Amino acid sequence: MASCAMSRDPDDEAIDPGAAPYGNFINYYTFNPPENRLSLIPTSLLQDLGLSEQRKTLILDVGCNSGELSVAFYQHLVQDPASKEESDRRMVHLLGFDLDEALIRRAQQTNPLHDSITFIPLDVTGDTDRLQDYLHQHGCSRFHLSLCLAVTMWVHLNHGDSGLLLLLSRLASISQHLLLEAQPWKCYRSAARRLRKLGRSDFDHFKTLEIRGDVADHAREHLERRCGMELIQSFGSTAWDRKLMLFRRR
Ligand SMILES: C[S@@+](CC[C@H](N)C(=O)[O-])C[C@H]1O[C@@H](n2cnc3c(N)ncnc32)[C@H](O)[C@@H]1O
């Protein structure tokens, strides 16, 4: 089984977390190319979820870093099969956001699909009115599909248990479907250990976290018990032993 301690997991061992305390690695996709996760996700996902390409479909990418996965995900689902018409693409919109403004500038500069994909700087733990504004502009009450990939640990370490639960509740309230990849606990330990090795103090909340152990399962429980969502599919595990869990509003 792949382990954070043995692999070059960028959320964990490979890169100085002091330089990227929010997981805002400048070269994330050299360590974790989009294909690692896209290979687990069927290209028919939108159709499988009953999301017709003839109708407007909104996708949200939380903590999108420099946007490479956002673009690749979009192309995987919408552009990949040659059969997809341009008119289909116009109906599917993706909004990616990240708290790191430099990463977002890069995402904006390299975005090959300006009509369909938008990147904005935003901290998901702060004021998220811009997400509501975006929904409103498109005449929708929720995103049809939200991605929250490799973000939970960073919010958890920097904002504690309440920050993690608030993140999940917030995403549940604005999403019809949620694709979640939560980092396992061993990644937390390694990230904190490395910070200490660098002579820096721990992440603010590391020692006091009560949600530990099987973090993905804690997240599932919160989404199912408190947020009206249900787990409908698990897309196996990534090379770093992380589950990709798909939830739907009940
Ligand atoms: C490890 S990267 C994962 C990038 C992308 N989601 C993926 O899986 O390919 C984590 C990203 O989450 C962002 N992030 C962390 N905390 C955040 C927050 N509170 N609001 C928005 N983005 C955040 C970081 O800046 C970083 O780019």
The ligand as a Tripos MOL2 file, in Angstrom:
@<TRIPOS>MOLECULE
LIG
   27    29     1     0     0
SMALL
NO_CHARGES

@<TRIPOS>ATOM
      1 C1         -2.3780   20.3860   -2.2000 C.3       1 LIG1
      2 S1         -3.0940   21.6430   -3.1640 S.3       1 LIG1
      3 C2         -4.3480   20.7740   -4.0680 C.3       1 LIG1
      4 C3         -4.6760   21.4740   -5.3760 C.3       1 LIG1
      5 C4         -5.8590   20.8620   -6.1460 C.3       1 LIG1
      6 N1         -7.0750   20.8980   -5.4050 N.3       1 LIG1
      7 C5         -5.5620   19.4540   -6.5230 C.2       1 LIG1
      8 O1         -5.9900   18.5280   -5.8440 O.co2     1 LIG1
      9 O2         -4.8730   19.2580   -7.5430 O.co2     1 LIG1
     10 C6         -4.0770   22.4720   -1.9260 C.3       1 LIG1
     11 C7         -4.5820   23.8310   -2.4220 C.3       1 LIG1
     12 O3         -5.5740   24.3070   -1.5110 O.3       1 LIG1
     13 C8         -5.4230   25.7120   -1.3840 C.3       1 LIG1
     14 N2         -6.0500   26.1330   -0.1350 N.ar      1 LIG1
     15 C9         -5.6980   25.7830    1.1310 C.ar      1 LIG1
     16 N3         -6.4900   26.3940    2.0180 N.ar      1 LIG1
     17 C10        -7.3830   27.1300    1.2970 C.ar      1 LIG1
     18 C11        -8.4520   27.9960    1.6360 C.ar      1 LIG1
     19 N4         -8.7420   28.2590    2.9200 N.pl3     1 LIG1
     20 N5         -9.1580   28.5930    0.6500 N.ar      1 LIG1
     21 C12        -8.8470   28.3720   -0.6420 C.ar      1 LIG1
     22 N6         -7.8230   27.5690   -1.0400 N.ar      1 LIG1
     23 C13        -7.1070   26.9630   -0.0900 C.ar      1 LIG1
     24 C14        -3.9170   25.8900   -1.4190 C.3       1 LIG1
     25 O4         -3.5380   27.2160   -1.7120 O.3       1 LIG1
     26 C15        -3.4860   24.8750   -2.4620 C.3       1 LIG1
     27 O5         -3.3700   25.4460   -3.7390 O.3       1 LIG1
@<TRIPOS>BOND
     1     1     2 1
     2     2     3 1
     3     2    10 1
     4     3     4 1
     5     4     5 1
     6     5     6 1
     7     5     7 1
     8     7     8 2
     9     7     9 1
    10    10    11 1
    11    11    12 1
    12    11    26 1
    13    12    13 1
    14    13    14 1
    15    13    24 1
    16    14    15 ar
    17    14    23 ar
    18    15    16 ar
    19    16    17 ar
    20    17    18 ar
    21    17    23 ar
    22    18    19 1
    23    18    20 ar
    24    20    21 ar
    25    21    22 ar
    26    22    23 ar
    27    24    25 1
    28    24    26 1
    29    26    27 1
@<TRIPOS>SUBSTRUCTURE
     1 LIG1         1 GROUP 0 **** ****
